[in-house]
Amino acid sequence: MSLNFKISIRAISFAALTFFSSTLVAQADPYIFILGVAQDAGFPQSSCFARHCMPGWEDKMLRRGATSLAVIDPAAKSKVLFEATPQLPSQLYELHNEAPDGEYSLDGVFLTHAHIGHYAGLMFFGHEAQGASNIPVYAMPRMAKFIRDNGPWSQLVTLKNIELKDLQNQQENNFPNIIVTPFLVPHRDEFSETVGYRIEGPNKTAIFIPDINKWDVWEQDIAELVRSVDYALLDATFYADGELGNRDMSQIPHPFVSQSMDALDHLTPADKNKVWFIHLNHTNPLLNSQSSESEYVRSQGYNIAAEGDRLSL
């Protein structure tokens, strides 16, 4: 994207983000572990050499991977991944450090839709890379068909690097101590459906909606949905209109963070605190934890997801 939006970013190490995770996790409880927070192209974005991207090119500690999270279950020695991003190798490394391979089994990869930041990382399970064996990949019918019918993804199925598991809307998928349920959301569905996920643990419940069109085109009331769970990880691709300079942002119909806060403004402070904004475009000032926009969002009671955050289930 050609942009003139300017933000400054200060370095925060992954270790520091982990240390300052906002929710303490009991050792035996399943928990969400945030692996990436950026929009599909990550931060900084390919071929973005504008001022706001330069700190990320100059300092590797400022870089952010595409949105991904894992659910780790220490009691069952199990881990489940949500999204297979272009940064999958480094995200699997962070997941290994948190829940080591050999001790924990990777019991599934859940995909939301067929946009590059959400499935392109499947290639690293393939013959030319990991050479994985029958990793369960959970996908909706159109998404699964897209993988089966199109190379190079079809080769992953043929060579049994992955084993596709067909999802159905609102159908529960049970693991030892968690339940994962997909639900359809409106989005640009060129090659597949788009879903969010409800993730239920023994004690708490989360929703994960990294991509969606405007809230008012969905039959679900987002405020009511937030009230019904303990954590709501919501699409925060753009902060506000005008962020892309002269580009018509109505052609990229994500809910602005400013619009989401308006839609949720009547919630109690406790309910607002359930919201974790995620999936940040490289232009989004929330990528800078010290920006005035980040300070304002936090002052209103909301959270901004960071790599290394842990949310107990």
N, C-alpha and C positions, 0 to 999 in steps of 0.2 A: 504494500500500500504506500502511496505517496502522501507524506504527512508533514505538517508543520507544528504539530502539538509538541510541547516541550515539558519534560519532567526531569527532576533530578532524583538520583537513586543513591542511597548509602549502602555500603556493604554490610550484610548480616550473614554470618556463616551458618551453614546447615546445622552445625553443632549447637550454635546459640539458639536457633529456631527450635531445635529439639528440647533444649534446656528450658526454654520459656513456653513450652506447650501449655495451652491454657486449661487443659483438663487433665488431672492426674488419673492414671490408669491403675486399677488394682491388678495385681500380677495374674490372677486366674481368669479375669474377665476378658471376653473378646473386646477388641477395640479397633476403631478406624485409625489408620496411619496415612497421613497425607504425603503423597509422593511427588505431585506436580500441581501447579496452580494456574499456569498460563493457558491462553487460547492455543488452538491446534499448532500454530507455527512456533510456539515458545517465545522466550525473550532472551536476547534480542531477535527480531524476526529476520529471516533471510533477506539480504539485499537492502535492509534498512540501515542507512548510514547517517540518518538525521541525528540531531543533537540528543534527542531523548534515548536513542538506541546506543550511542557511543560508549556510555559507561559499561554496558553489558559486554561489548566487544573487548574493552580494555581490561576488565576485571572479571575473571571467571566466576568469582564468588557471587556476582550479581545476576548470573544467568538463572533462568527459571524454565523448567520442563513443562510440557503440555500436561493438562489436568489428568491426574490419575490418583487413585487411592487404593489401599488394601484393607481388608478386614483380617486381622490376625487373632487366632484363637489359641492361647497358650495351653488351655486344658486339653484340647483335641490335637495339639501340635499341627494345626492346619492354617493355611493362609489362602485367601481368595483375592484376586486382582480385579479392579474395575478399570477398563480401558487398556489398550495396547498402543502406546504412543510412540512417536518417532524417537523418543528418549528412553525406550524400553531397557536397553542395556544398563544405563546408569541408574534407572529406577529399580531394576531388579537387584543391582548391587546394594542400594540403600535398603531394599526389602530384605536382602540376605543378611545385612548387618543387624537388622532389627529382629528377624526371625529366620535363622540360618537354614539354608538348604541342607538336607540330610537329617536335620532335626525336625523341620517343618515340611509338610508336603504342600505343593501348590495344587489345590483342589479345584481350581476353576479360574477362568478369565471371562468376565462379563463385559460385553460390548454394548454401547448405547446406540451407535449408528455409523454409517459409512462416510464420514468426513475424516480427512487424513489424520488429524490428531488423535483419533479415537480407535483406529484399527490398523494403521500402517505399520505399527511395531510388530504385528504378527510375523513379518518377514524374518525377524531375528530368531524365531523358533525353527526356521527352515533349514534345509539341507546345507546351504552355504554358510550358515552361522551355527546356532546351538545344536541343530540336529536333534531336536526334542522328540520325545516319544509320547504320543497320545495325550497331550495336554488338553483337558476339557475346556472348550471355548463355547460359551453360552451366547446365543444370538437369536433374534427374532426371525420369523420365517423368511422375509425378504432379504434380511442381512445374511442369513445362512446360505440362501440361494445365490446371492451375489458372490460369496466366497467360493462356493462349490463350482460355479459356472465360469469364473473369470481367473485367468492367470495373472500374476504368479500365485495367487492365494489358493487356487485349486490344487496346486502341487503340494501344499501343506497337508491337504486332506488325503490326496493320493498316496503320499509317502508316510502317512500316519504320524506326522509331526504334531498335528492337532486332531482332536475328535470333537466334531461339532455337536452341540446339544441344543436342540430347538426349544426356544422359549415361547410362551404364550402370554398374551396380555393378562395381567392380574392373576397369573398362576404362580403359586408359591414354589420355591426351590429350597429344599431343606438340607441343611448341613448340621453337624452335631449340636452346635449351640447358637446357630444363626439361621434366619430365614431371609431369603432374597426374593423380592417380588417386582417384576417389571411393570411399568404402566406407560401407555402411549402418551406422547406429548406432541403438539404441533411444531413442525420445524421444516426446513427445506429437505424434502425426502427424495432426492434425485435417484438414489440407488437402494435405499432401505427405509424402513420405519425409523423413528426416533423414540427412545424410551428414557424415562428416569427410573430410578430404583428405590424401593423401600427396603431398608435393611433393619431387621429386628434382632436384637440380642436378648439375653436373659433379663436385662434390666431396663434397657433403653432402646429407642427406635430412631432411625435417621431416614431422611430422603436425600437423594443425590440427583440433581437436575442440572447437568453442566451446559446443556444447550436447549433452548426453547424460543419460540417466537414471543411476541408480547403477551403479557399475562391476560389481557382482556379478550384474546382470541381462544383461550382455553376454557373449557366448561367447568374446570375446577377452580374454586376460590382459593388463591394462594395463601391468603391470611388464615383461612380455616385449616388448610393443610399444615401450615406452620404450627398452629395451635395443637394439632393432633400428634406431633412428634417431639422428640427431645433435641434433634439437630436437623437443620435444613441447609444443605449445601446447594446454593443457588447460582444460576448463570449470572455472572457479573462481567460479561465480555467488555461492555463499554460503560463508562461512568456517566456520560451525559451527551446530549445532542451537540453536534459541532466538533466532536472529538477528532473527526477525520478530515478536518479542513473543509474544502469545497465539495467533498463527496456526499452524495445523497444517502444519509444513513437509514432512510426508510427502506432501502433495498437490502439492508442487513438487519432484519427485524428482531434483534435481541432486546429484552427488557433492559433499559439503562438502570444502573444502580440507583440513580435519582428517582426513577419511576418505581422501582421496587420499594424504596423507602417510603414513598408516598402511599403505595398500596398497603403497606404494613404499619403506617404511622399510628393507627388506632390501637395497635396491640399493646399489651402491658409490657413493662420493661423486661419481665422474665421471658415473655414470648419473643420479644425482639432479640434477646440474647441467644436464642436458639439458631439464629441465622448466621451462616458462614458464607461470605461471598467468595466465589471461586470462578476459574475460567476467565482470566483477565487478559485482554488484548494488550499488545505491546505499547499501545498508546494510553492505557488506563493508568491514571495517577495513583491508583491504589497499589500498584506494584512498588511504589516507594512508601515504606511504612511511616516515613517522616513528613509526607506531603500534607498540606492543609486539608485535602479531601479525605485522606486516611484518618486524620485526627477528627474530622467532622463525623465520619461514619462511626468511628468508635465512640464518640461523645453521644451519639444517638442510641447507643446500646447494642450495635451490631458488631459482628466479628469479621475479620478478613483472613481467609485461610492462608496458611504458610506451610511450606514444606517442612515436615517433621512434626506437625501438630498431631496429637493423639486425642481421640474422643472415645471415652469408655462406653461400651454397650452392655 
